[in-house]
């Protein structure tokens, strides 16, 4: 009954979808030339032979599987790899990575008509969903067609668990469709058991796997050679109010470090104009990454308003403050909990600073704390006092060793699924 209501609701949304899509195109949240893919009108040919399918919602999920995709992109037994995602930013990032037989499409609307049409066209030998991507209609269609369904690096938070629990019998029927789930932490493992997933195996968090695709072109080299002359403080994945936190930290640091530039990498670049105006209120000289002005002289704040370039700045960073960690508790509800993934900047040797709200990556931060890579800060003064201007690559080696072990285990497990051995 609940599934029927879910499909009815999706059908009603389809009626209004042209207006929704138009609004999102105007907001630069959709690719107007490729939006048809969400209605199962593919822009790529399937070709012959074995195809495996990976699906992740957005940038973080897609970036976490790149080392795995690279391995299978070289596997001669696999003819094509399909990656689907839901966001424009994730598609833009994938265009910067060169693959031989990997293609990207936008994930279709979760309606039984589109789910079946999608599977009939692509005919995957295995469907691998990343983290929290649970789609009732698609999961049912996958099961009916006998395709192995894997939930890789599964992530279920307390909030998500509470939501699924409101319709527990329905939730259990959907989670039961998963052939095997690989949880990224102990909390998720507990929730998977709660929803009666029959096959659960812990192999580690794939976000520990090293993934260094930060390459500089000729224009980048001119810019980043200038950064070498300065000390840098990076505030990344920032949300509303955290840029002000970064600006105040900059002002304190500047008192002792005259050659300082603070780099702000907002979580949503649509907020860039708002952030730039905030910096003006503090009388801080600001430049945008997309600006034609590439000279850093007399610059206080450098705002990264481009997609998929965080790693380029993590490479030069010595200290990174990670956002969604010091904002108001009431704002965290709409954002799905606190914290951003600290592993990416950490593996470049930067010290990680974060606020008290990091529930989404609690176990990751606990591990980094044991290596003395990360520290919690509660105020601007603490943030400034905890900032360092020297990298520590020795501590990173332990994390990289863990990542190599997890990659090896992950590939071994996925090989079983792809070859129908689960």
Helices and strands as residue ranges (DSSP letters): H 2-26, G 35-39, E 51-55, H 59-64, H 66-73, E 80-85, H 88-94, E 102-106, H 112-122, E 126-130, H 136-144, E 148-154, H 158-165, H 168-175, E 180-183, H 186-194, G 206-208, H 218-227, E 231-238, H 242-254, E 260-266, G 269-271, H 272-281, E 286-288, E 301-303, H 310-314, E 319-322, H 329-335, H 343-346, E 351-354, G 359-361, H 362-370, E 374-376, H 380-386, H 396-418
